Structures are given as structure tokens and as C-alpha cells.
Amino acid sequence: MSGVLPWVICPKENASFAATTSYSLVPKIRAQVRSHNSKGCSRLNFSSGVFAAASLSSAVANPPRSSVEKVYEVVLKQAALVKEQKKERALDVRKEKGQTDSMTRGDLLNGAYNRCGEVCAEYAKTFYLGTLLMTPERRRAVWAIYVWCRRTDELVDGPNASHITPKALDRWEQRLNELFEGRPYDMYDAALSNTVSKYPVDIQPFKDMIEGMRMDLKKSRYKDFDELYLYCYYVAGTVGLMSVPVMGIAPESKASTESVYNAALALGIANQLTNILRDVGEDARRGRIYLPQDELAQAGLSDEDIFNGKVTDKWRSFMKVQIKRARMFFDEAEKGVAELNDASRWPVWASLLLYKQILDSIEANDYDNFSKRAYVGKTKKFASLPVAYGRALMGGSSKFAKPARS
Ligand SMILES: CC(C)=CCC/C(C)=C/CC/C(C)=C/CC/C(C)=C/COP(=O)(O)OP(=O)(O)O
């Protein structure tokens, strides 16, 4: 385990909701664990959301790592990369000046980026509008990342999904390696290749997203929230980690880099949990259940109940817990938006507020996510945009304290 991660988490069995409270609160957990560690305790249990320290026994000397620990290591690696790259930036600028692109190469690249923008405008209209507020360079980098994610997702969700094999995903990963090494395969890859050469973007979240697609090919059930969390990280948390280096952290931010990445991760997880709750019926019709099996059982629900799609009181209670958890991830994400560069805050706030309202809509549908698709109507969408703008303007003051440097 990484030296900067001196903690072990063991979500208490049969206390899944209390346990999941911890997933969105990693920095707080770390602080608590540091304090527990200094008191000679090194393993924690969660009980009703409260930490109870237990002493380390030899039997748990090497407990299996939870998904949150594995994912948090990626967060730390990303944060470290930003610091490293800041030092190298001066060098890169000199290098770029020495090798002025030929007109043709520059034109091709501009064309590739513009095409990425068109794809983004077509499939994610609101987000695209938001990106127009960013500086031209950041905006086109966000488009390039968006297009790569969309293409990756389409491999398992698009029209050719039934022909996709693990081998095809291996080939897609090979292409990813090549574009990171400066050898793009097509124009969309060329745009991303240029982006990753300019911003401190690590390859790991991209590889992890492909891993999420592999998971989707072989798995249609999730044993517990730990498994579901890992899936959500792979397919959506990764997007948060890819975006921060491009969106940029505000120069005046006092937050630690790792806390901003953690908020970005939380937003990806929150969005994906919301997506899952909205699409329960649709997924069930494809034989898939992206809900923690242990929590379903605790609520007295079975796969059959999901396939039958009847809204019962048991289902409503189960859904209330799931919605509450998704909102906690949104809350965690909100703390980080203010730390982003000012031009990046508005699109992030806008998409956050819009997606969060899908949860309200599930409630308004009396938890019928079997036969009704929760959505946010145009009026509400437009009403959210000035709210998002207001929040973006208000941002700037850091809500995250920098951790004490030892
Ligand atoms: C909060 C901070 C510090 C930074 C923001 C970092 C970002 C941009 C995080 C966002 C991550 C993100 C957009 C993840 C994707 C989540 C998701 C479930 C997308 C759904 O995509 P579609 O499947 O196209 O959605 P619809 O089905 O709703 O159209």
C-alpha cells in the first residue's frame, strides 16, 4: 500500500449504507485514520456512520483492499502527476517553440478538434454550451476527451455492441497506448494525443475506463456496494479524473490537489449512480441489475422483483436509501467545484445540478423507475443554468483546507 495512504477500511458487514457513507468522505477518513493510527489503532469499522477503532489483530494483517482504497491510489497518482508536470512545463514550452508545426499538421489538428466539438455538440448539448465558456485550448481538449469516452462507451453500448469481444477491447487499449506515445490511429485519436501531450493527463483513468467495459461484458450482477463502486469508478469516476487536469485548478485555490481530484471522482460516481437508478427498468430488460445484491436482499427484494417491475413499499424504501447515497456523492463533489478555474465552474455546476435533478424526478415518479424514465424538463433545465452561473461566480473561496504538511 502506498505510503501516503496509511489506512485500512473495513466496511461493516450488513451495515451497507453506513459503510458507504465513507466512500464519499475519503479525505475525512484519512484524517480520522491518521488520528487513530497515532493512538496505536490501525483498522477501522464503521458503525452507524460513526468510526469505531479496533486494534489490529494478526488475522487481519493483510486484509483485502476495498475498491475505495484501490481507486484512491489512482487519485493520489493523478494529483502527484499535476505537481510533477508543473515543473516540466517550462521545458515543454521551449521544446514546442523549437519545433513549430507545419501549416498542414496544424490544420489537420484543428480539423480533428473541430470534429470532436461537433460530436460533443451533437450528443451532449448542454455540456457543449458550457465548454464554450472555457478558453479555446481547454475547450477543445475537453471535447477530445469526451469523444474518446463516447467511443469507448459505444464499443459495449453502441450499434455494434453485440460483436464486441474482450479482444476488441484489447485492441482499443493498444490504440490508447499508441496515442499516448504520440502515434494516433485516426483524427479523433490525434486530437486526444495532442491533448495528453499538453496537459498532465495520466493514462490510468483511460485504461480503467476500458476495464469498466470489460467488466460490463462479463458481469451483470454486483455483490455489494464495493463492487458497484468499482464499476462506477471505471465507467464514470475516471471521466472526473481525466477532466480536472484540463479544466484546471484555480490559481488562487487553497485546496490540496488530491481533494479536488477526489471531488471530481465523487461527481463521476454520483452521476453514474443516478444513471443506474434512472435506468433500472431499461437495464432489467437487458437482463442486467446494477444494484448491490446484498442490499436488495436486506430490503427483502430479489432479482425477480426487479424483473417484475412492481413498485412496492419495499422497493420505495430501498430506492430512498439508494437516492440518499447518490446525493451524498453529489454533496462531496460540490465542495470541489469552487476550486476549479473560474471558466470551468459553470459547465460543471450546470451538469451537476441537471443530473442531480434526475433523482428528484425519480421521487416525483413515486420511485417507478421500471416503466417511467426520470428526466428533467426543458423549463427546469433552463432555470438551472442561471443558478449554475451564480454558483460559479460565488466560487473561489476554498472549502478544503490544505492538509498539514509533515
Ligand atoms: C467536481 C470537480 C472538481 C470536477 C468536475 C469533474 C467532472 C467533469 C466530472 C464529471 C464526470 C462525468 C461527466 C462522468 C460521466 C457520468 C455519466 C453517467 C454520464 C452519462 O452519460 P450518458 O450515458 O451519455 O448520459 P445520458 O444517458 O443521461 O444521456
The ligand as a MOL file (V3000), in Angstrom:
LIG
                    3D

  0  0  0     0  0            999 V3000
M  V30 BEGIN CTAB
M  V30 COUNTS 29 28 0 0 0
M  V30 BEGIN ATOM
M  V30 1 C -16.2410 18.4440 -9.3240 0
M  V30 2 C -14.9230 18.6810 -9.9200 0
M  V30 3 C -13.8480 19.1660 -9.0320 0
M  V30 4 C -14.6420 18.4980 -11.2390 0
M  V30 5 C -15.5640 18.0320 -12.2630 0
M  V30 6 C -15.0430 16.8260 -12.9940 0
M  V30 7 C -16.0670 16.2850 -13.9590 0
M  V30 8 C -16.2790 16.9960 -15.2490 0
M  V30 9 C -16.7800 15.1900 -13.6310 0
M  V30 10 C -17.8720 14.6620 -14.4740 0
M  V30 11 C -17.7530 13.2250 -14.6980 0
M  V30 12 C -18.7650 12.7080 -15.7110 0
M  V30 13 C -19.4170 13.6420 -16.6660 0
M  V30 14 C -18.9990 11.4140 -15.7360 0
M  V30 15 C -19.8840 10.7510 -16.6920 0
M  V30 16 C -21.0870 10.2710 -15.9770 0
M  V30 17 C -22.2570 9.7600 -16.7340 0
M  V30 18 C -23.1030 8.8010 -16.0410 0
M  V30 19 C -22.5580 10.1670 -17.9630 0
M  V30 20 C -23.7670 9.6520 -18.6410 0
M  V30 21 O -23.5550 9.7620 -19.9770 0
M  V30 22 P -24.7270 9.3600 -20.9670 0
M  V30 23 O -24.9600 7.8890 -20.9020 0
M  V30 24 O -24.4280 9.9610 -22.2850 0
M  V30 25 O -25.9170 10.1090 -20.2490 0
M  V30 26 P -27.4260 10.1680 -20.6150 0
M  V30 27 O -27.8890 8.7380 -20.7330 0
M  V30 28 O -28.0280 10.8770 -19.4250 0
M  V30 29 O -27.5160 10.9490 -21.8850 0
M  V30 END ATOM
M  V30 BEGIN BOND
M  V30 1 1 1 2
M  V30 2 1 2 3
M  V30 3 2 2 4
M  V30 4 1 4 5
M  V30 5 1 5 6
M  V30 6 1 6 7
M  V30 7 1 7 8
M  V30 8 2 7 9
M  V30 9 1 9 10
M  V30 10 1 10 11
M  V30 11 1 11 12
M  V30 12 1 12 13
M  V30 13 2 12 14
M  V30 14 1 14 15
M  V30 15 1 15 16
M  V30 16 1 16 17
M  V30 17 1 17 18
M  V30 18 2 17 19
M  V30 19 1 19 20
M  V30 20 1 20 21
M  V30 21 1 21 22
M  V30 22 2 22 23
M  V30 23 1 22 24
M  V30 24 1 22 25
M  V30 25 1 25 26
M  V30 26 2 26 27
M  V30 27 1 26 28
M  V30 28 1 26 29
M  V30 END BOND
M  V30 END CTAB
M  END
